[in-house]
Structures are given as C-alpha cells and as structure tokens.
Amino acid sequence: MRRELDTLTTEAFRSELAEIDQLPTLEIARTMNGEDSTVPAAVAAQLPEIAAAIDAVAARMARGGRLLYAGAGTAGRMGVLDASECPPTFNTEPGQVAGVIAGGPGAMVDSVEGAEDSAEAAAADLAALGVTANDTVVGISASGRTPFAVGAVEYARSLGALTVGLACNEGSVLGAAAEHRIEVVVGPELLTGSTRLKAGTAQKLVLNMLSTITMIRLGKTYGNLMVDLRASNEKLRARSRRIVALATGAPDEEIEAALAATDGEVKAAILTLLGDVDGSTAQRLLAASHGHLRAALSAATGADDGRA
C-alpha cells in the first residue's frame, strides 16, 4: 500500500512546504489561496471529457434513468451534497439524483473506518437501489483507486448502466473501469495527502457541472433561470415570483394570478403569461414537450423554437 501511495500525485510530499507551520498566518493563507487558484485550470483541461459525460448522462435521464454518485469520505460527501441540492433547485423526483456513501448515511458526519475498502458493499448498496441500464453511476475518488468507488462503477457497468469515473490522478483504476474517464490532476496537496483540499474542490466543481448542465439539457431551466425550482419555503416562493418577473416582465398582480392558476409551478406560470394560455393548457403543453419550456412556448404561439 505504501509503495502504491508513493505513485499518486495526490499523496506527494511538498518539501518546499515542510516548514509551513512556521509561517505567519497571513502567509499560510496566501499560500493556500494560491494552491486553490490552480484548480479551475485543472478542471478546464478535462472539459471535453466532462461535456461528453454530461451528454451521455442527459440522454439516459431523458429515458427515465437516474444519476447516482458513489464514493467514500470527502468524495462520497461531495456526491451526497450535490444530489441533495437537486430537488429544491430543479424539482427532481425523489431518488432521481442520489448519492451513495461508503458506510451509509452516518458517514456523512462521522468517519466510518474501513468502509471505503469494500467493493462488495458498493455493489450491495447499488443493488438495493435497483440500478438498471437506464441509470448513470459516477464513481468519485481522489486517488482513483478507492475500492468502494471502483466497485460501484464495475457493478453498474456489468448491468449496462452508464459509468463515469471522477479521479484526481492520471491513469487511475477508477478511470479505466468507467466508460467515461474524468481525471482532474490537481497535484500534491498543501497538507500531504489531505485530499479534502484541492481534490475536494475539483470534485465539487465537476459535480456542479455534471448535475447543472444535465438539468439544462433536460429543460429544467429557461435561459439561466431556475424555472423548475421547488418553492418549499418563503425564500423560494419569493424567488419564484422574481423568476417569473424576469422571464416575462409582467406586473406583480399578473404574476400572482399566474402562480395561483398553476399551483405555484414557475414554468407553467411563465407559459401562461408568455403563451397567453390557461393553467391546464400550460400543463398539457409542458407534458407534451417533456418539460422543455421553449418548445411548449413555441407550440402555444406557433413559433419555431430554433431546435432541430
């Protein structure tokens, strides 16, 4: 194991930082900030691979598939975090985007020692979710060798599911196991082997892209507006009204009436205002367009939405 770790850039020792604990706090902060600033460039180098994975994920989800993340420790927590934000942001169905973390839900807040070493546990967790060929499983591991993440991808691929391997080392076992390989090489960490730092930041950036752009492709947005958000609290209800206003330019009283007529559904409310249709017609047009507001608006107005 020690020899294997010695080959990973995420585990490399930075001799020039050997006395960082002797530096003034401001200098440590500057150094750390400088390290963090290199992460976006490392992500940028993988954009073609990220885009290809997103298109494949969106195609599966358009057929009713799910987006499932699997990882251990920080990587697993990143997956659960990204998945948990999808229902309020994009009104995804329960379980449509989900995270599986080694050691179970308790591992979100407490370390579960040894959980990451079991590929069999990953397969069992995915089997419990009933993974099918329509689903996508994204294995996440900074080292690219974590048995739980690799096992999840191998099990999912054996079922015909789409698989993505997100790692922070080149030539990773995880990348080789997956159909889509995303290897964001961020280099050695400020603290040797502490992959919650640059590697964790890289994982967060990539997962932001995977979920957000997939949802854009699925018609969950209108321009850069979150028209499928779930207004579950007063802040989100206020945001709903603002989104309708930005999309339509309608006065407040018309916005309130439109939201009332569509049970608070932002996308349908926008369609009633821009397409001059009632609430039930808006819902029918959206269903026929598989939730794509531009296509539904084109159907309502008889205009060409510009899509092939």
Secondary structure, 3 states (H helix, E strand, C coil): CHHHHHCCHHHCCCHHHCCHHHCCHHHHHHHHHHHHCCHHHHHHCCHHHHHHHHHHHHHHHHCCCCEEEEECHHHHHHHHHHHHHHHHHHCCCCCCEEEEECCCHHHHCCCCCCHHHCHHHHHHHHHHCCCCCCCEEEEEECCCCCHHHHHHHHHHHHCCCEEEEEECCCCCHHHHHCCEEEECCCCCCCCCCCCCCHHHHHHHHHHHHHHHHHHHHCCCCECCECCCCCCCCHHHHHHHHHHHHHHHCCCHHHHHHHHHHCCCCHHHHHHHHHHCCCHHHHHHHHHHCCCCHHHHHHHHHCCCCCCC
